[in-house]
């Protein structure tokens, strides 16, 4: 922020110096994502299912580690070990965090399992999350996790249906919001994207990922074809204008 705003203060230099001395991410002896600078036993045993996993902040809500990135995937695998060691138990707020973690890992079925448990065991009849007696983290976190299954944009791309669970093989969603202020509506069937409508609020090149997007066409609000650059079979890029609505239609639709 200081660089963007052109601010120079002694305190910022202190922060930079302290940051340079922070312990980097590590993978522990049991293949887990190490919680502390030094190896400790409960990092391996899971502390009998302890529900805190604060050290996975870089996965969610941070963006230090992104699944599918070759550099990051070895840490992602270590995070899976940590989550499996800690287990799926816990009260509502803890399950909400784990829904998001597994969605970011791109395991929609595991995220959905936790969502089911959240609704069955940690949700009151008035839909409040129970800790007990009530903790809003579970409500906000669970709904955030549901969106993470359908849309992720914390990396360079807008990823459509990145962690879709098998139980949600067909459906639609509207009014989702990606980073860079892009509103989205999605439709899918047989677990594959059928149509997406993107409504950007700023001029920007958009990088969009989806499992079957290589043969997709894009039209603007007037039905005119938009020039698209295919990056690979799951990724395309196009130039978007603020206030327009772009419809991505997958092949055969």
N, C-alpha and C positions, 0 to 999 in steps of 0.2 A: 504494500500500500504506500509506503514511504517513497519507493522508487516511482510509482505511478504519479504521485502527487508532488514529487520534487522536494520532499521534506528531508532535511538533514539535522539530526539531533544527537547529542551524546548518548542518550538512552538507546537509540537505534543501533549504534555501534556496540553497545553492551549486549544487546539482544543477538546481534550477528555473532559476536564472540562466543556467547553461551551456546548458541545453536550449533556452532562448529564442534563443540565438545560433547554433544549429545551422542549417546550410544546408538549405533545404526540398527536396523532390523536384523534379527538373528533367527536361525532355525536351531532348535535345541536337540538334545541327545535322542529324544524319542520322536523326532521329526515334527515336533510342535512348533508353532509360532511363539517364540520366547517372550514371556511377559516382562521379565526383569532383565537387567544388564547381566546378572550372573544366574547360572542355572540353579533352580530350586526344585525340591522333590514334588511339591504340590503342583508345579507347572506341568509335571508329567502325569501325576495321578489324578489331576482335575479337582483336587480338594473336595472329594466326595460330591461332585456335581455342583460346585459353586456356580451361582448364576451370573456372576459378573465376568464380562469379557471385554473390559475397557480397552485392552491393548489391540483390539481389532478395529480401532477407530479409523485407521488408514484405509480399511476396506469400506466401511460405512460409519458415519456419513461422509468421511473424507474420500479423497480420490487418489491417494498415493499408490494404491494397488488396484489394477483393473484386470478382471478375468479375461483370458484370451490374448493377453499381452505376453509374449514369450519371456520377457524379462521378469514379469511379475508372477507368472504362473507357479514357480517353485514356492513362492511365499503363499500363494493362494492354497496350494496343496497343504502347506504347514498349518494354515488357518483351519482347514477342514479337520486336521488332526486335533487341533485345539477344541473346536466345536464338538467333535465326537467325544472327546475326553470329558468335557464339561457336561455333555448330555443335553437333552431337550427339555429337561424339567425346569421348574421355576414358576414364579407368579406371572401375572399378565404383562408387566412391563418388560420382564426378561424375555418372555416368548416373543414380544413385539420386536425387540432388538434382533433376536435370532431369525425371525422371518426375513428381516432386511438383510442380515448377513448371508443367508442361504440364497436369497434372490440375487445379491451382488455376485455370489459365486456361480450363478447361473443354474442352480439346482431348484427348479420350480416345484418339483414334487416334494422335496424336503420342506421348502417354504410353505407349501400348501398344507402339509401334515401339521406343522406348527400353528398355522392359521386355524385349522379345524380344532386343535386342542385349545387354542385361545378362546374360540367361541363357545366350546363345550364346557370348559373348566374355569375360565377366567373372565367371563362376561355375565353381568347381572341381567335380570329381566328387563331393566330399563336401558340396556346396552352399555352401561358404565363398565369400565374395566375394574376388576376387583384385585386389591393387593393383599389383604383388605385394609380399610373399608373401600377406598377408591383411589386410583392413581391414573391421571390423565395420560401418562406415557403410553399405557397399553392401547388406549383408543387412537391417539395420533400415530403411534408407531405401527399398529396393525394396518391401518388404512394406508400409511406410507408404504408399507411392505407390499400391499396388494398392487399399488401403482408401480413399484419397482419390478414386479413380475411382468408388467405390460410395457414399461417404458423406462429406459435408462439413458442419461445424457451427461454423466459426470466425466466421461472421457472426451475424445475429440469428436465422436459421432453421436447422432441420435439413434439409439438402438431400439427397434420395434420388436416387441414380444421376446425379450432376451431370456426370460425365465418362466415361460408359459407352462403351467402344470398340465398334466394329461387330462385332469378333470375339467379343465377349461378349454377343451379342444375347439369349441366354436363360441363366438360371442362378438360383442362390440363394446367400445368405450368412447366417450366423448368428453371434450373439455379438459383433456390432460395438458400439462404444461411442461415443455422441455426447457433446458437452459438456453440462454440467448433469446428468451421470450418468444418461444414458438408454441402455439396452441395446436393440439392434435386430436383428431378423431380416428379411431381404428376399427376395422372389421376383419375377422379372421374365421376360417373354418378348417377342419381337419388339421388343426394346429399350425396352419400356415396363413400368412398375411394375405388378405384379398384386396383390401383398399385402405389407404391412409390419406387423410386430408391434413395438410400442414398450413398453418396460418402464421407466418412470421411477422413480428412487429418491428424488425430492423432489417436493413439491407445486409445480406450476408451469404457467403457460400455455405451451403448445408451439406454435411456428410451424413448419409443415412444408411443404416445397416438393417437387414432382415434376412431371414433364412432363404427366401426364394425371390429375391428382388432383382436378380441379374437381367431378367427379361421384362422388367416392369417398364411402363410408359408413364410420363408425367405430363399433365396438362394444367394450364393456368385457369383462372376463373372464367375466361372466355372460350375455353375448350381448345386452346392452341397448344400444340406440342412444345414442350420445353426441352432445350438441349441438355443432355445428360452425359456425364462422363462415368463410365463403369470402371471402378477401381479393381474389383474382383467379383466373383459370382454372388457375394453377399453384400456388396458395398457400392453405392453410387454417390456422385456429387453433382450438385447443380447450383446455379446462382439464383438466389431468392430476393424478392423485393418486398419491402415493408408494406403491409396492407393487402397483399395478394393472398389467394387461397390456391394451393397446389395439390392436385389429386394424383396420388400414386396408385396405379392400377396394375396388379400383377397379371402375368401372362395367363390367357385363357379366361379372364373375367370380363 
